[in-house]
Amino acid sequence: MGERRSDTRERIQATALELFAEHGYEKTSLREIAERLHVTKAALYYHFNSKEDIVVSLFDGLIAEIDATIAWLRDQPRTAETRRELVQRYARLAHDSPPGMRRLLQDVRSSMRELSVGEQLQERMRTMVRLLTDRDAPALTQLKCVMALASINAAMFVLQDTDIAAEERHAAGLTLALELVG
């Protein structure tokens, strides 16, 4: 019996993520993905029309989780407790994403602006920041909230090429973020 369509899509996604992590988004072609999977490009096109479609599909789950976090945040008072809870939720999302996804995010940061998923992620970040503080909050408070989310990303991306273990980077980013949101 043949492989289910969803299983094939998942294999394509996993293989593409591996190749993106190994060679970078820009340097990975659909041909290389097909070759690694031992399928034709036509078979790949049956599931995904483009490399961007693969990337978008890889981020669907993350975006859905961020949307759920935003929905939760909309119903919360703008308090220090809410800010701490958001930081912890966001840190979990960042930490639980596969290492290849982190590399892909970093690698295609400039390309992400051109990809629809990049704009979606940026808009979600802007929404979280807006919901995190009152519009009338002092500039320093607003900046601390922005930097809290940025510190989680920095711990994940900027420090990844150091000798610091992933768990230690995660803990450091979370600790700093929690300090910033008070």
N, C-alpha and C positions, 0 to 999 in steps of 0.2 A: 504494500500500500504506500502511496506517495506521502510526502511530507506535507503537513498542513501549511496553508498560506501564511498564517501568523508565525509559525515556527521558522519559515524561510525568511520572513521579514526580520525576525529577531536575529537570525544568523547573519543576515546582511548588515544589520545595525552593529552587531558585536564586531564583525570583521572590519567594517568601516571605521569604527572607533579605535580598534587596534592600529590600523594603518594611519589614521589621523594622528594618533599618539606617537607612532614611530617616525613618520615622515612629515607631518604637518598637514593641515587642511589643504592649503594651496598646492602642495606637491603630490597629493594623492588624487589619482584619477579613477573614474568609474571602471576603466579597463583593469586597473590594478586590483580593485575590489572584486571584480568578476573573476580574475585569474586566481586570487587567493581562495575564492569560494569554489573554484573549478566549475564555473558556469559561464555561459555566454553573456555578453553585454545585453543582448536582447532579453535574456531571462531576468537580468537585473532591472531592466527598464519595465518589465511586467509589474514589479513591485514599487519602484521609485523612478520618477521621471528625470531626476537630476541629483547631483551631489547635495545641493541645498535641501532637497526633499528629505534626504537621509538625515542631515543635520537637524532639520526641523522636527523630524520624528524622534530623534534622540532627546530633544529638549521638551517634548510634549509632557512627559511625566513631571519634570521639574517645574514647568510653568503651571501645571495643574496644582501642584503642591504649594507653589507660591500664591496662586489664586485663592486656595483654601485658607492660607495664612492671612491674606489681605481681607477675606470675608470675615474671618475671626476678628481681625484688628478693627474693622469698621464698627463692630458692636461693643468695643471696649472703651472705657474711659481713658483719657490721655493722662495716665499716671506713670510714676516711676516703675511701679509693679508691672504695668502693661508693657512698658519699654523693655524691661528685663526679660519678660516672657517672650516678646518678639525676638529679641537678640538670641535667646536660647533656641527658639524654633528655627530661626534663620541659620544659626550655626550648625544645628543638626542637619538641615537640608544640605548645606555646603559640605559638611563632613561625610554625609552618607552617599554623596554622588560618587560614582566610580572614578578612580584616578584618571582614566582616559577622558572623562568628561571635563575634568579640571584642566587637563592639558589642552583639550579642544577649545574651551573657553578662553584660555590664555592665548593660544596660538592664533585664533581667528578674531581676537579682540578688534583689530582694525577691519577685518572682513565682516565682522558681525554687524557693523553699522549698515552694511549693504544688504545683509540677509534679513529677512522678515523676523526671524527669531531673535536677532540682536535687538531690534527695535522693541519687540515684545518684552524682552528681559529688562531693557533700560526703562521702559514705561512702568513695569512692575516695581522696580527699585525706586523710581520717583514717587510712585503711589505709596509705598511703604514709608518713605521719608515724610511725605505730606501727612500721613495718618499718625505718624509717630509723635509729632509735636503739634502744639497749637500754633496757628498762623501768627498769633501775637507773641509767641515766646521770643525771648531775646535771641539775637543772632548767635551768641555763644552756645546756647542750649540747642538750637537747630543744628549748628555745625557739629556739636558733639554727637547728635543722633546720626547724622550722615557719616561721621567718622567711625562710629560704632559698627555700622554695617560694612564700611570700607575696611576696618581692621580685620574683620572675619575673612574678607576676600584677600587682603594682603597676607594674612597668615597662611592662607591656602596657596596663593600664587607666588608672591614675592619670595617667600621663604622656602619654596619647594626645592630649589637648587642648592640648599644648604645641607649640612649634616644633621640638622634638627629633624627628629622623627615626626611623622605625620601627626601622631597623637599629641606630642608636645606643642607642635605648631597650632593645632586646633585649640588646645587648652590655653595657650598664650593669647590667641586671637579672641577667644571667648572672654577670658579674664579682662583684657583691655576693653573690649566692647561693653562689658557689664560695668566697668568703672566709669566709662564715658557717659552711660545713660543714667548712672546714679541710682 
